[in-house]
């Protein structure tokens, strides 16, 4: 067996037949599933997170259909090609709706390594509001420049929707509210996509909490919104969606995960 390190400096074994690079991604993606559940953003078996594998074959990893997020481990992930063929794992366990959503972005945007989709109470509450996410909090400002919207087309089983998902995300979108449906984030790394999703969730929860108070909310001026967004964008390391985003937090998140749930995610 080969050994390789994951974020945080740990040494883990990669099974025979799986490259060190793929096993690294499998471990980080399994951790992402577990952290999504730990932070209250999972929805039984209904959601999915994918990660692109290196190489020219356009393969990506997706969760096995029917597993809860807190059950997912590095070895349980299913490997899929761009046509929806399962090339690693049980073909009967492929999540088709997950394939439609995730293949759309992986096929069109090879620079993006990770795609996350969630149905939380908070992001659905905001997704059903005509106004969507409102510029009322600093957390909302951190994603405002990168936020996009996609109209609901019913359950994601129509391959034709892929083109419209990519169109609505655009070249520099990183966070997307799927109207009447949920949230979607993308990143050039797994940590980046997770941090975008956590920011979206926090902004949605804060908005729902503020609206539920039944009191007048303090609006922000256009100038203040513009200033806040500019500061947040300038604070991003490197270019839009740079892989550095989230890397500072990721080792700490892995330590938290292992304190709470152990190390089974990397088996």
N, C-alpha and C positions, 0 to 999 in steps of 0.2 A: 504494500500500500504506500502511496505517496503521502507526504505531509505538506501542508501549506498553512499560511497564517491568514486570519481574518482580522477585521478591525478590532483594535484593542490588544494586539500582539499575541493572541492565543495561537497555539499550534493544534490543528485538527487533522484527521486522516481523511484523504480522499479515496473512495473505493476504486478498485481496479476498473479500468474502462472509462473512467470519468477524469477529464483533465483537471489539473489544479485550478485553472482559470474558471472552469464550469463549476467546480465544487465551491469555490469562493463565492460565486454568484448565488448558488443554491443556498449556502448558509446565510448570506445576507438577506435573500428573499424570504426564506423561512422566518428569520428574525423579524422582518418587516410585517409578515402576517401576524406573528405573535404580538408584536408591539401595537399593531392596529387594534387587535382585540383587547390588549391591556389598557389602551387609552379609550376604550368604549366606542370604537368605530366599526365594529363588525356587525353582520346581519345574518346569523346562522350560516347557511351554505350559499347565500345568494350573491355574494360579491366576489371580486377577483383582483389580483395584483399580478402583473407579469413583468418579466425581465428578459431583455434580449441577451442572447449568448454571442460571444465573439466568433468571427469567422464569416465566410461568404455565403453561408447557407440560409441566413435569415431565420434561424431557429429561435424560439423563445420558450420560456418556462411559464406554466400556469398551474393553479391549484387543481387538485383532483376533485371532481364534482362529488358532492356529498360529504366532504370533510369540513368540520368547523375550523375556524382560523387557529384556535388554540391547540389543534391536533397536528398542524402542518409541520413537517420536518423537511430537511434538505433532500432526503431520498424519496419523499412522497410526491414531489412535484413532477408534473407531466411535461415532456418536451414535445413541442408542436412546430410544424413548419408553416410557411406563409399560406399554404393552401388548406390548412386545417387538419392535416394528417398527423396523427400521433406517432412519433418515431421513438419515443422513450416513455413507456408506461402502458397502461391498459386503454385501448381506444374507446372502450365503452364508458370511460370515466372523464371524457373531455367535456368541458362546459362550453356549449355552443355560443350562448350569448356572450360569454367571456371572450371567445375567439373573435366574434364580430367586432366588438369594441376595441380589443387590444391589437388585433391584426391590422386594423385601419391605421393606427398610429405607427406601429412597428414597420409596416410596409412603406409608408409614405415618409417617415422621419427617422432614417437610420441612425441619426445622432442621438436620439432619445433612447435611453437604456431601460427605463422603467415606466410603467403605466399603472395607476391605482384608480379603483372605482369603489365608492362606498354609498350606502343608503343609510345615513344616520337620521335621527329625528330632527336634528338641528339643520342639516343641509337640505333635507326635504322641506322643512318649514320655509326656509328661505327660497328654495327652488319653486315653491308654489305661489310666492308673492310676485305680483306684477313688477314691483320695484327691484326684485332680487336682493343682492347684498347692497346695503346702503353705506355710504362713507361717513360713519358715525363714530368709529373707534380707531385707535392706533393700529390694532391688529388688522382691521380691514384695510388700512393704508398700506400695510406691508405686502398685500397681494393685489392691490387695486390696478397697478400698471399691467399685471400679468393675467388679469381675470377676463374670461370669455364666457359666452352662453351658447347653449345648443337646445333647440326646441324639441319637445317630446314627440316621438314618432311611434310610440307603443314599445312593447318588449323588443329588445335589440336582437332580432333574428333575421333582419333583411340586410343582405350584403350591400345593397345600394346605399344604406345609411353611412357606410364607411367614408365615402367621399365627402359627405356633408359634415361628418364629425371632424375630419381633417381640415376642411374649409373653415369651420367655425373656430377651431383652435388657432389657426393661423401660424405664422412662422415664429412668433415670440410669445404665444400663449403658454402658460404653465399651469394654470388653474382654470377649470371650467365647471360652471354650474349647469347640470343637465336638468332643464326645467321639468318640474313635476316628477322628478326621478331621483336625483342625488348629486353626487360630486365626482369629479375626475381630475386627477393631477398627473403631470408627467415630469420627468427629470432625466438629466444625463447620467445620473447615478441613482441607485436605490435610496440612499440617504436623502438626496435632494427631493425626490418625489414624495417621500414620507413627510419631510418638513413642510412642503407645500400643503399636503393634506391636513396635517395637524394645524397649520395656520388657518386654513379654510374652516376647519371645524371650530376652532376657538372663536373666529370672527362670527360665524353663524350662531354659536351658542350665546355670545355676548349680545348679538342683535335680538335674538328671540327673548333673552332675559330682559333687555331694555324695553321691548315692546310690551312684554307681559305686565310691566309695572302699572300701565294705565295712566301714566303721567306724560307731560310734554317732554320730548327729547330735545337736546341742544343740537341744532344743525351746525355744520361747519361751513365756512365761507368757501367759495371757489378758490380764492387765493391760498387759503390755508390747506385745502385739499391738495392743490397743485404743489405747494411747498413740501408737504408731508410725503407725497408720492415721490418727488424728486430726491428727497433725502433717503427714502427707502431703496430706491433704485440705485443710487450712488453707493449705498452701503453693501450692495451685492458684490461678492468677490469675483473679479473677472467679468466675462461676458454674461449675457442673459442665460440663466439656466446652467451656469458653470458647475462642473462636478464638485468644486470645493464646497458648495453650499450644502450644509448638513453634515459634512465630514467632521467638523469640530464637535457636534453633538452626538454623532453616531457611536463612538466608543462608550460614552456615558450611558446612552440608551441601551446598549448591549449589556453593560454592567447592571443596569436596573432590571432588565429582562431576566438576567441570570440570577439576581438576588430573589426576584419574585417567583420565577418558574423553572429555574435550573437550566441545564444545557442540552436538553433533549432536542431542541430545534435543530441542532447541527449533527443529527444522526441520520 
